[in-house]
Amino acid sequence: MITIIRWLLSFALVATVGFSTPAHADDISATARGVVRVVTIAIVDDEVVGFGHGSGVAVAPNRIVTNAHVVELLARYPGNVVVGIVPSEGSKSYQGRIIAVDVAHDLALIEFTGTRLPTVALYTGPLEEGSMVTALGYPGNVDLATAKSAADYIHPLAPIRSEGVFSGRRQMTGTDVLLHTAQIARGNSGGPLLDPCGRVIGINSAITRGEEGDSSFGFAIANSEVAAFLNKAKQPYVAVGTPCTSIADIEKIDQAADAQAAALADAAKRETTSKAVLAREAALTAARAAGDRHRENIMGLAGLILVLGAMAVGAGGLLDAQALRREAIWAWVAGALMMLGAIVLFVLRPTGAPILPEAVAAASRPPAPPVSSTAPLGKMVCGFVSARSRVVSSTTQDVTIDWGKAGCMNGRTQYAENGSKWDRILVPSEEQTVSVLQFDPATRGYVNARYFLSAEQMEGLRKIRTTVKLKACSPDEAGRANLATQQAAIRMALPARPNEKIVYSCTPAP
């Protein structure tokens, strides 16, 4: 009876020893935080008549997938089985209940309460034979070698990982399975088989027996079967079909893309400048020729008026000789005025300097300064850029943002200046993911870099987050500068590289 009470208290309340995993930034460690040990105990007439354990993986914060044979005690002892869920982190274990079971395909869905686990993503893309795979779980032979008592089975511990290669798809009793060489044992059942990005490609279910020196192989229920089971159980899950690319490769692609964009921008600028220079030279030549023609025309007109004036003066003399005094005076006055006008017109003749058209003159002026990065851009639709992204467990749907004045995102979240770009680091209270969001007003690029962290790391970052006082949007430059300083402290505590980098290209919303 004392043994039974100890088991029940351990499942429902607290395991006495806590455990925190080392600070890893790799994808397998991130997925490991969503892997659990599944323990089943059958109790009849206050006696333990059955015990079993396996592994499972979280497809929702409070639901895990495992093998049906891991919880087979429920069919043998209906109403008399306790199901325990032991996370890989923390100091507690939790009681679970069965939501759905598919014995034919060896899958089960378990729900529990009391905590939230980091969920994993199901990879739905193609698998190449020979590609690396990793198994996570709690092999029984390791437990037998290291456990000091039965209580050790309910202490949170990091799952064991083993690596191998994907050897192909097979059919086993009507179920699509993945054959692989990652070393697994009894207890690994229900644990995930992962691709190099930490995405679930199958649920480990069985192994071949190695007899007379034969190599052993593992079988995992294929991702297609897992997806069909979850859909039938109406259980939402994250599905990712993009190929696995390393962050280092993505950074190289980003650098190459940035360099190409800068080169294209410089080339376009040089081409624009060259065209402007040629257009200005052509316009100057044309304007100079036009100015010379205009000056010569004015001088010719002045000479013509001078000749006409002289002729008028001569005509006045003839009229005076004919005793037409009045008409002579008029002729002399007209001649004098024309000669004077000719002189004035000659003196004031144009210099011949070219006059550029306004369009050409405007093109030759220095370029206007770029738009201030603090200016609002309004609503934009940001499309996913697959070539520059690394996706592990996030959706890739387009997002809509509203970029306001001075780094105000969507009218409520204040970003801080980072050179010509704007950053905001989000440290949630429940999830074990930190997001570093960045928007570049010049290129309209929006980036979400996500870090999958341990519970211990998140606890430390949440303490730093308490120093961030600026929550809502504010035009105060000093407040934004303080926000940037506080975010720098959070950034210093993050791993060198994120697990995910999702890149968007934004355009004005229709």
Helices and strands as residue ranges (DSSP letters): H 2-12, H 27-32, E 35-44, E 47-60, E 63-66, G 68-71, H 73-76, E 81-87, E 94-102, E 107-112, E 121-123, E 132-137, H 140-146, G 150-154, E 160-172, E 175-180, E 192-194, E 200-207, E 218-222, H 223-232, E 238-240, H 247-321, H 325-347, H 358-363, E 378-384, G 386-388, E 399-403, E 408-409, E 413-414, E 416-418, E 421-426, E 433-440, E 445-452, H 455-465, H 477-492, E 500-508
